[in-house]
């Protein structure tokens, strides 16, 4: 909660305690009115406590307003409107204090403790190491990384995790595809697997392997060196994943492999725990989990009739492992094709003995790629897909990061690559970064002026509107982290840039005839710059000093 809002809430609650012996601090909501002619801030508390006080909201509001008008250090005007809204004009000193706060806190401005140290695990991307990252992965990566930045800034104890599916049929197909591409380099014609991977990356890895070992793994017996191709393919595909994610400014604290879940006997332990719960049964030679007991639309197979595990088994073990590591809350960011997986996962963790709300699953929709007005058609296995690295080369990290979090991740979106590289105000990332560059230019030109310690001359409408928005920064961060919507930050950034451009368009900052006002306005520009840079950093976008 920001300092102005806190001060207003404290003042209101003090009067409620004095007049009605009623503590309503948790119920008081203070907002900025859409129409600033009503005031700087407004509250509907009088209407929220009618049943408790058994008085009309208008009477409560009028009484509160009468008492609050006595607080001249905080309010310059208190009025009642409509059925019981209380509107406030707050003192200029409160707004000038915002500048001082930002200049004092610098990179930490906006930090808050709303997360209260909640130990939370956020898993995102978790792409199979079988090919290049594609735009769907990129959107999940941008969303997950931005979310965890927000959570860390809001006082959550966050662990960022990538789950590497390095076992199963897809890995076998990747290894077989690599083996055949390698043999092809020696003019050995071997039928390609029906579900093999046709991407250029597999061909490139095969060429790299040949350069390293020459014909060491050439054999007519495909089983002889299969394990080497699997090992090498996993090694190179995983390394490529990490390089591309690093290029995209996406970080992880933990990489957990599916194979480690098996090797450490965690699958067997979790399965034993599930069976002991009494929520399994045998049918048609298979072992089923009664997920319908917990809201799923049908029961799910755990062990197939051929005695092999379904994907659900290691996933259950993996989530049990997360809880065993002491996390209070789990958040999984999954692709749109996993929507039907949510209920069975939630059912599984309840069967393990946890509350279903301890697991939250956010679905990330695909982004339709547009260039020259036409859609890119993507198919990983035909080699026609556009990769994350190619996208970065095409439009840059900043534009991709910004565009991917500019909409809620669970909403379909179109990514216009032509707009993303356009250097005009139509491009939201250019608009935001240009605002930061303009701020830097103004500050560079104003270096000859003394630093202001007092900001009492900052009182014009455009200045106050800008300061009110800056003051809201910590609230927006806390809210975006709580509801897991990083796009709230891009919305905040656009509004901040707009308010700054509007202020700069109306008021002269550098005025040699008024050094005192110039110094104070330079303080406002610096506060705006710090806030904008902090906001951009939270979504993984750079804040250039020139453009």
C-alpha positions as CSV (number, residue, x, y, z in Angstrom):
1,X,0.0,0.0,0.0
2,X,1.4,3.4,-0.9
3,X,2.1,6.1,1.6
4,X,-0.7,8.5,0.6
5,X,-3.3,5.8,0.6
6,X,-2.0,4.6,4.0
7,X,-2.2,8.1,5.4
8,X,-5.8,8.6,4.2
9,X,-6.9,5.2,5.5
10,X,-5.3,5.9,8.9
11,X,-7.1,9.2,9.1
12,X,-10.5,7.7,8.3
13,X,-10.0,4.9,10.7
14,X,-9.0,7.2,13.5
15,X,-12.2,9.2,13.2
16,X,-14.3,5.9,13.0
17,X,-12.7,4.8,16.3
18,X,-13.2,8.2,18.0
19,X,-16.8,8.6,16.8
20,X,-18.2,5.1,16.7
21,X,-15.6,2.9,18.5
22,X,-15.4,1.0,15.3
23,X,-12.2,-0.3,13.7
24,X,-12.8,-0.6,9.9
25,X,-9.2,-0.3,8.7
26,X,-9.4,-3.6,6.7
27,X,-12.6,-2.4,5.0
28,X,-11.5,1.0,3.9
29,X,-10.9,1.3,0.1
30,X,-9.3,4.4,-1.2
31,X,-9.3,5.0,-5.0
32,X,-8.4,7.7,-7.5
33,X,-11.6,8.9,-9.2
34,X,-11.8,8.6,-13.0
35,X,-13.0,12.2,-13.0
36,X,-10.4,14.3,-11.1
37,X,-12.9,17.2,-10.7
38,X,-14.3,15.0,-7.9
39,X,-11.0,15.1,-6.0
40,X,-7.6,13.4,-5.8
41,X,-9.0,10.4,-3.9
42,X,-12.3,8.9,-2.9
43,X,-13.7,6.3,-0.5
44,X,-17.1,4.5,-0.2
45,X,-16.5,3.5,3.4
46,X,-19.7,5.1,4.6
47,X,-21.7,2.8,2.4
48,X,-19.7,-0.3,3.4
49,X,-20.4,0.1,7.1
50,X,-24.1,1.0,7.1
51,X,-25.2,-2.4,8.5
52,X,-22.7,-2.2,11.3
53,X,-23.4,1.3,12.4
54,X,-27.1,1.3,11.5
55,X,-27.1,4.8,10.2
56,X,-27.7,6.2,6.7
57,X,-24.5,6.3,4.6
58,X,-25.1,10.0,4.0
59,X,-25.1,10.8,7.7
60,X,-22.0,8.7,8.3
61,X,-20.2,10.4,5.3
62,X,-21.1,13.9,6.5
63,X,-19.9,13.2,10.0
64,X,-16.6,11.7,8.8
65,X,-16.1,14.6,6.4
66,X,-16.7,17.2,9.2
67,X,-14.0,15.6,11.4
68,X,-11.5,14.9,8.5
69,X,-11.6,18.6,7.5
70,X,-9.8,19.3,10.7
71,X,-6.8,17.4,9.4
72,X,-5.3,20.3,7.5
73,X,-1.9,18.7,7.1
74,X,-3.4,15.9,5.1
75,X,-6.5,17.4,3.4
76,X,-7.1,20.7,1.7
77,X,-10.7,19.8,0.9
78,X,-13.2,17.1,2.0
79,X,-16.6,16.8,0.3
80,X,-19.5,14.3,0.2
81,X,-21.1,13.3,-3.0
82,X,-24.0,11.0,-4.1
83,X,-25.3,8.5,-1.6
84,X,-22.2,8.7,0.6
85,X,-18.9,9.0,-1.3
86,X,-16.3,11.0,0.4
87,X,-13.9,12.9,-1.9
88,X,-10.5,14.3,-0.9
89,X,-8.1,16.9,-2.1
90,X,-4.8,16.1,-0.4
91,X,-2.1,18.5,0.6
92,X,0.7,19.3,-1.9
93,X,3.2,18.2,0.7
94,X,2.0,14.6,0.4
95,X,2.6,14.6,-3.4
96,X,6.0,16.3,-3.0
97,X,6.9,13.6,-0.5
98,X,6.4,11.0,-3.3
99,X,9.3,12.5,-5.3
100,X,11.5,12.3,-2.2
101,X,10.5,8.7,-1.6
102,X,11.4,7.7,-5.2
103,X,14.7,9.5,-5.2
104,X,15.6,7.9,-1.9
105,X,14.5,4.3,-2.7
106,X,15.8,4.3,-6.3
107,X,15.9,0.7,-7.7
108,X,13.8,-0.5,-4.7
109,X,10.9,1.9,-5.4
110,X,7.8,-0.2,-5.7
111,X,9.0,-3.0,-3.5
112,X,6.4,-4.2,-1.1
113,X,5.8,-7.1,1.4
114,X,2.3,-8.1,0.2
115,X,3.6,-11.7,-0.4
116,X,4.4,-12.0,3.3
117,X,7.2,-14.5,2.6
118,X,4.9,-17.1,1.1
119,X,7.1,-20.0,-0.1
120,X,5.9,-20.5,-3.7
121,X,7.2,-22.6,-6.6
122,X,6.4,-21.3,-10.1
123,X,7.0,-23.7,-13.0
124,X,7.0,-22.3,-16.5
125,X,8.2,-23.2,-20.1
126,X,9.2,-26.8,-19.3
127,X,9.6,-27.5,-23.0
128,X,10.6,-30.9,-24.2
129,X,14.3,-31.0,-25.2
130,X,13.4,-32.2,-28.7
131,X,13.8,-29.0,-30.7
132,X,13.8,-25.2,-30.8
133,X,11.7,-23.1,-28.5
134,X,8.7,-21.8,-30.5
135,X,6.5,-18.7,-30.0
136,X,4.2,-20.6,-27.7
137,X,7.1,-21.3,-25.4
138,X,8.3,-17.7,-25.7
139,X,4.9,-16.4,-24.5
140,X,5.0,-18.7,-21.5
141,X,8.6,-17.8,-20.8
142,X,7.9,-14.0,-20.9
143,X,4.8,-14.5,-18.7
144,X,6.5,-16.7,-16.1
145,X,9.7,-14.7,-15.8
146,X,7.8,-11.4,-15.5
147,X,5.4,-13.0,-12.9
148,X,8.3,-14.2,-10.7
149,X,10.0,-10.8,-10.9
150,X,6.8,-9.3,-9.7
151,X,6.5,-11.8,-6.9
152,X,10.1,-11.3,-5.7
153,X,9.5,-7.6,-5.7
154,X,6.4,-8.2,-3.6
155,X,8.0,-10.2,-0.9
156,X,7.2,-13.8,-1.9
157,X,9.8,-16.5,-1.4
158,X,9.8,-17.6,-5.0
159,X,11.6,-20.5,-6.7
160,X,11.6,-20.4,-10.5
161,X,11.6,-24.0,-11.9
162,X,11.9,-25.7,-15.2
163,X,10.8,-29.3,-15.5
164,X,12.8,-31.1,-18.1
165,X,10.9,-34.0,-19.7
166,X,14.0,-36.1,-20.5
167,X,12.3,-39.5,-20.5
168,X,9.5,-41.1,-22.5
169,X,8.6,-41.7,-26.1
170,X,9.3,-38.2,-27.4
171,X,12.9,-38.4,-26.2
172,X,13.3,-41.8,-27.8
173,X,12.0,-40.3,-31.1
174,X,14.5,-37.4,-30.8
175,X,17.4,-39.8,-30.2
176,X,16.4,-42.1,-33.2
177,X,16.0,-39.0,-35.4
178,X,19.5,-37.8,-34.4
179,X,21.0,-41.3,-35.0
180,X,19.5,-41.5,-38.5
181,X,20.6,-38.0,-39.4
182,X,24.1,-38.9,-38.3
183,X,24.1,-42.1,-40.4
184,X,22.8,-40.2,-43.4
185,X,26.0,-38.1,-43.2
186,X,27.9,-41.3,-44.1
187,X,25.5,-42.1,-46.9
188,X,23.8,-44.8,-44.9
189,X,20.1,-44.8,-45.9
190,X,17.9,-45.7,-42.9
191,X,14.1,-45.3,-42.8
192,X,13.1,-42.2,-40.7
193,X,10.9,-42.8,-37.7
194,X,7.2,-42.2,-38.3
195,X,7.1,-39.8,-35.4
196,X,10.7,-38.5,-35.9
197,X,11.8,-34.9,-35.7
198,X,12.5,-33.2,-39.0
199,X,13.8,-29.9,-37.7
200,X,17.0,-28.3,-38.8
201,X,18.3,-28.4,-35.3
202,X,18.5,-32.2,-35.3
203,X,20.5,-32.1,-38.6
204,X,22.9,-29.5,-37.1
205,X,23.4,-31.6,-34.0
206,X,24.2,-34.6,-36.1
207,X,26.8,-32.6,-38.1
208,X,28.3,-31.4,-34.8
209,X,28.5,-35.0,-33.5
210,X,30.2,-36.2,-36.7
211,X,32.8,-33.4,-36.3
212,X,33.5,-34.6,-32.8
213,X,33.6,-38.4,-33.2
214,X,33.8,-38.9,-37.0
215,X,32.5,-42.5,-37.7
216,X,32.7,-43.8,-34.1
217,X,29.0,-44.5,-33.9
218,X,28.4,-45.9,-37.3
219,X,26.8,-49.3,-37.0
220,X,24.2,-51.4,-38.9
221,X,22.9,-52.4,-35.4
222,X,20.9,-49.3,-34.4
223,X,20.7,-50.5,-30.8
224,X,24.5,-50.6,-30.4
225,X,25.0,-46.8,-29.9
226,X,21.4,-45.7,-29.3
227,X,22.2,-44.6,-25.7
228,X,25.0,-42.4,-27.0
229,X,22.7,-40.6,-29.4
230,X,20.1,-40.2,-26.6
231,X,22.7,-38.8,-24.2
232,X,24.3,-36.4,-26.8
233,X,20.9,-35.3,-28.1
234,X,19.6,-34.4,-24.6
235,X,22.9,-32.7,-23.8
236,X,22.8,-30.5,-26.8
237,X,19.1,-29.8,-26.9
238,X,19.1,-28.8,-23.2
239,X,22.1,-26.6,-23.7
240,X,20.3,-24.9,-26.6
241,X,17.2,-24.4,-24.4
242,X,19.3,-22.7,-21.8
243,X,21.2,-20.5,-24.3
244,X,18.0,-19.3,-25.9
245,X,16.2,-18.7,-22.5
246,X,19.3,-16.7,-21.3
247,X,19.2,-14.6,-24.5
248,X,15.5,-14.0,-23.8
249,X,16.4,-12.8,-20.2
250,X,14.5,-15.7,-18.7
251,X,16.1,-17.3,-15.6
252,X,15.5,-20.4,-13.4
253,X,16.6,-21.3,-10.0
254,X,16.0,-25.0,-10.4
255,X,16.1,-27.5,-13.3
256,X,14.4,-30.7,-12.4
257,X,14.6,-33.7,-14.7
258,X,11.9,-36.4,-15.1
259,X,14.7,-39.0,-15.1
260,X,15.8,-37.8,-11.6
261,X,12.2,-38.4,-10.4
262,X,12.5,-42.0,-11.4
263,X,16.2,-42.5,-10.4
264,X,15.5,-41.2,-6.8
265,X,12.6,-43.6,-6.5
266,X,10.1,-40.8,-6.1
267,X,7.7,-42.2,-8.7
268,X,7.3,-45.5,-6.7
269,X,6.9,-43.6,-3.4
270,X,4.2,-41.3,-4.8
271,X,2.4,-44.2,-6.5
272,X,2.4,-46.2,-3.2
273,X,0.9,-43.2,-1.4
274,X,-1.8,-42.8,-4.0
275,X,-2.7,-46.5,-3.8
276,X,-2.7,-46.4,0.0
277,X,-5.2,-43.6,-0.2
278,X,-7.9,-46.0,-1.4
279,X,-8.7,-43.9,-4.5
280,X,-7.5,-46.5,-7.1
281,X,-9.1,-49.5,-8.7
282,X,-8.2,-52.1,-11.4
283,X,-10.2,-52.4,-14.6
284,X,-9.3,-54.1,-17.9
285,X,-5.9,-55.0,-16.6
286,X,-5.1,-51.3,-15.9
287,X,-4.8,-49.3,-12.6
288,X,-7.2,-46.4,-12.5
289,X,-7.3,-43.2,-10.3
290,X,-10.7,-42.2,-9.1
291,X,-10.3,-38.5,-10.0
292,X,-14.1,-38.2,-10.5
293,X,-14.3,-38.2,-6.7
294,X,-12.6,-34.8,-6.9
295,X,-14.4,-33.1,-9.7
296,X,-12.7,-34.5,-12.8
297,X,-15.0,-35.5,-15.7
298,X,-13.7,-39.1,-15.8
299,X,-11.3,-41.4,-14.0
300,X,-7.7,-41.6,-15.3
301,X,-5.4,-44.5,-16.0
302,X,-2.2,-44.6,-13.9
303,X,-0.7,-48.0,-15.1
304,X,-1.7,-49.3,-18.5
305,X,-2.5,-52.9,-19.2
306,X,1.0,-53.4,-20.5
307,X,2.3,-52.2,-17.1
308,X,3.8,-49.0,-18.3
309,X,3.0,-45.7,-16.6
310,X,0.9,-42.9,-18.1
311,X,2.2,-39.3,-18.1
312,X,0.1,-38.7,-15.0
313,X,2.2,-40.9,-12.8
314,X,5.6,-39.0,-12.9
315,X,3.6,-35.7,-12.8
316,X,2.0,-36.8,-9.5
317,X,5.5,-37.7,-8.2
318,X,6.9,-34.4,-9.4
319,X,4.2,-32.4,-7.6
320,X,4.7,-34.5,-4.4
321,X,8.4,-33.7,-4.6
322,X,7.6,-30.0,-4.7
323,X,5.6,-30.2,-1.6
324,X,8.3,-32.4,0.0
325,X,10.6,-29.4,-0.6
326,X,8.5,-27.3,1.6
327,X,6.5,-25.1,-0.8
328,X,3.2,-23.7,0.5
329,X,1.9,-22.9,-3.0
330,X,2.6,-24.3,-6.5
331,X,1.9,-22.4,-9.7
332,X,2.1,-24.2,-13.0
333,X,2.1,-22.2,-16.3
334,X,0.9,-24.6,-18.9
335,X,0.2,-24.3,-22.6
336,X,-3.4,-24.2,-24.0
337,X,-3.2,-27.8,-25.0
338,X,-3.0,-28.8,-21.3
339,X,-6.3,-27.2,-20.3
340,X,-7.9,-30.7,-19.7
341,X,-5.0,-31.6,-17.5
342,X,-5.9,-29.2,-14.7
343,X,-8.7,-31.1,-13.0
344,X,-6.7,-34.4,-12.9
345,X,-3.7,-32.7,-11.4
346,X,-5.8,-31.0,-8.7
347,X,-7.5,-34.3,-8.0
348,X,-4.2,-36.0,-7.6
349,X,-2.8,-33.5,-5.1
350,X,-6.0,-33.8,-3.0
351,X,-5.5,-37.6,-3.1
352,X,-1.9,-37.0,-1.9
353,X,-3.5,-35.1,1.1
354,X,-3.1,-31.4,0.1
355,X,-5.6,-28.7,-0.5
356,X,-6.6,-28.3,-4.1
357,X,-6.0,-24.5,-3.8
358,X,-2.3,-25.2,-3.1
359,X,-1.9,-25.8,-6.8
360,X,-2.9,-23.1,-9.3
361,X,-2.6,-23.7,-13.0
362,X,-2.5,-20.7,-15.4
363,X,-3.1,-21.5,-19.1
364,X,-1.0,-19.6,-21.7
365,X,-2.7,-19.3,-25.0
366,X,-0.8,-19.4,-28.3
367,X,0.1,-16.2,-30.1
368,X,-0.7,-15.9,-33.8
369,X,2.3,-14.6,-35.6
370,X,1.7,-11.9,-38.3
371,X,4.1,-10.5,-40.9
372,X,3.1,-8.5,-43.9
373,X,-0.5,-9.1,-42.8
374,X,-0.2,-12.9,-43.1
375,X,-0.1,-15.6,-40.5
376,X,3.0,-17.8,-40.0
377,X,2.2,-21.5,-40.0
378,X,4.2,-23.4,-37.6
379,X,5.0,-27.1,-37.4
380,X,8.0,-28.2,-35.3
381,X,8.2,-31.6,-37.0
382,X,8.2,-30.4,-40.6
383,X,11.0,-27.9,-40.0
384,X,8.7,-25.0,-41.0
385,X,8.4,-23.4,-37.6
386,X,9.9,-20.0,-36.6
387,X,12.0,-20.4,-33.5
388,X,12.4,-18.1,-30.5
389,X,16.0,-17.3,-31.6
390,X,14.7,-16.3,-35.1
391,X,12.0,-14.1,-33.5
392,X,14.6,-12.4,-31.4
393,X,16.7,-11.7,-34.5
394,X,13.6,-10.4,-36.3
395,X,12.2,-8.0,-33.7
396,X,14.5,-8.0,-30.6
397,X,14.2,-9.1,-27.0
398,X,12.6,-5.9,-25.8
399,X,9.7,-5.9,-28.3
400,X,9.0,-9.6,-27.8
401,X,9.1,-9.4,-24.0
402,X,6.8,-6.4,-24.0
403,X,4.3,-7.6,-26.6
404,X,4.0,-11.0,-24.9
405,X,3.0,-9.6,-21.6
406,X,0.9,-6.8,-23.0
407,X,-2.2,-9.0,-22.8
408,X,-3.3,-11.5,-20.2
409,X,-1.6,-14.8,-20.9
410,X,-4.8,-16.7,-21.0
411,X,-6.2,-14.5,-23.8
412,X,-5.5,-15.3,-27.5
413,X,-3.3,-12.7,-29.1
414,X,-1.9,-11.6,-32.5
415,X,1.8,-10.7,-32.5
416,X,2.3,-8.2,-35.4
417,X,6.0,-8.4,-36.1
418,X,5.9,-5.4,-38.4
419,X,4.4,-3.3,-35.5
420,X,6.9,-4.7,-33.1
421,X,9.8,-3.1,-35.0
422,X,8.1,0.1,-36.0
423,X,9.7,3.2,-34.5
424,X,6.6,5.2,-33.8
425,X,4.1,5.8,-31.0
426,X,1.9,3.1,-32.5
427,X,4.4,0.6,-31.1
428,X,3.8,0.4,-27.3
429,X,7.4,-0.6,-26.4
430,X,8.9,2.1,-28.5
431,X,6.5,4.6,-26.9
432,X,7.5,3.5,-23.4
433,X,11.3,3.4,-24.2
434,X,11.2,6.7,-25.9
435,X,9.7,8.3,-22.8
436,X,12.6,6.9,-20.8
437,X,15.1,8.2,-23.3
438,X,13.5,11.6,-23.2
439,X,13.7,11.7,-19.4
440,X,17.4,10.8,-19.6
441,X,18.0,13.6,-22.2
442,X,16.2,16.2,-20.0
443,X,18.2,15.1,-17.0
444,X,21.5,15.3,-18.9
445,X,20.7,18.8,-20.1
446,X,19.8,19.8,-16.5
447,X,23.0,18.5,-14.8
448,X,24.1,22.1,-14.3
449,X,21.2,22.9,-12.0
450,X,21.4,22.2,-8.2
451,X,19.6,19.2,-6.8
452,X,16.4,20.1,-5.1
453,X,15.6,18.9,-1.6
454,X,12.2,20.6,-1.5
455,X,9.4,20.1,-4.1
456,X,6.8,22.5,-2.9
457,X,6.5,24.2,-6.3
458,X,5.3,21.0,-7.9
459,X,1.5,21.7,-7.9
460,X,0.2,22.0,-11.4
461,X,-2.5,19.6,-12.6
462,X,-0.3,17.7,-15.0
463,X,2.4,17.3,-12.3
464,X,-0.1,16.1,-9.7
465,X,-1.6,13.6,-12.2
466,X,1.8,12.2,-12.9
467,X,2.7,12.0,-9.2
468,X,-0.5,10.2,-8.3
469,X,0.3,7.5,-10.9
470,X,3.9,7.2,-9.6
471,X,2.5,6.8,-6.1
472,X,0.3,3.9,-7.3
473,X,3.3,1.9,-8.4
474,X,3.7,-0.4,-5.4
475,X,-0.1,-1.1,-5.4
476,X,-0.1,-2.1,-9.0
477,X,2.9,-4.4,-8.5
478,X,1.3,-6.1,-5.4
479,X,-2.0,-6.6,-7.3
480,X,-0.3,-7.9,-10.5
481,X,1.7,-10.4,-8.4
482,X,-1.3,-11.5,-6.4
483,X,-3.6,-12.1,-9.4
484,X,-0.7,-13.3,-11.5
485,X,-1.3,-10.8,-14.3
486,X,2.0,-9.2,-15.5
487,X,0.0,-7.3,-18.2
488,X,-1.1,-4.9,-15.5
489,X,2.5,-3.6,-15.5
490,X,2.6,-2.9,-19.2
491,X,-0.8,-1.1,-18.8
492,X,0.9,0.9,-16.0
493,X,3.9,1.7,-18.2
494,X,1.7,3.0,-21.0
495,X,-0.2,5.3,-18.7
496,X,3.0,6.5,-17.0
497,X,4.6,7.3,-20.4
498,X,1.4,9.1,-21.5
499,X,1.2,11.2,-18.4
500,X,4.9,12.1,-18.7
501,X,4.6,13.1,-22.3
502,X,1.5,15.2,-21.4
503,X,3.3,16.9,-18.5
504,X,6.4,17.6,-20.7
505,X,4.2,19.0,-23.5
506,X,2.5,21.5,-21.2
507,X,5.3,22.6,-18.8
508,X,8.8,23.8,-19.4
509,X,11.3,21.8,-17.4
510,X,14.5,23.7,-18.1
511,X,14.0,27.4,-17.4
512,X,17.1,29.5,-16.8
513,X,14.9,32.3,-15.5
514,X,13.5,30.1,-12.7
515,X,16.3,27.9,-11.3
516,X,14.3,26.7,-8.2
517,X,11.3,25.5,-10.3
518,X,13.7,23.9,-12.8
519,X,15.5,22.0,-10.0
520,X,12.2,20.7,-8.6
521,X,10.8,19.7,-12.0
522,X,14.1,17.9,-12.7
523,X,13.4,15.9,-9.5
524,X,10.0,15.0,-10.9
525,X,11.6,13.9,-14.1
526,X,14.1,11.8,-12.2
527,X,11.4,10.2,-10.1
528,X,9.5,9.4,-13.4
529,X,12.6,7.9,-14.9
530,X,13.3,5.7,-11.9
531,X,9.7,4.5,-11.8
532,X,9.6,3.7,-15.5
533,X,12.9,1.9,-15.5
534,X,11.8,-0.2,-12.5
535,X,8.5,-1.1,-14.3
536,X,10.3,-2.0,-17.5
537,X,12.7,-4.2,-15.6
538,X,9.9,-6.1,-14.0
539,X,8.8,-7.3,-17.4
540,X,12.3,-8.0,-18.7
541,X,12.5,-4.9,-21.0
542,X,15.5,-2.6,-21.1
543,X,15.3,1.2,-20.4
544,X,17.5,2.8,-23.0
545,X,19.1,6.2,-22.3
546,X,18.9,7.3,-25.9
547,X,17.1,6.2,-29.0
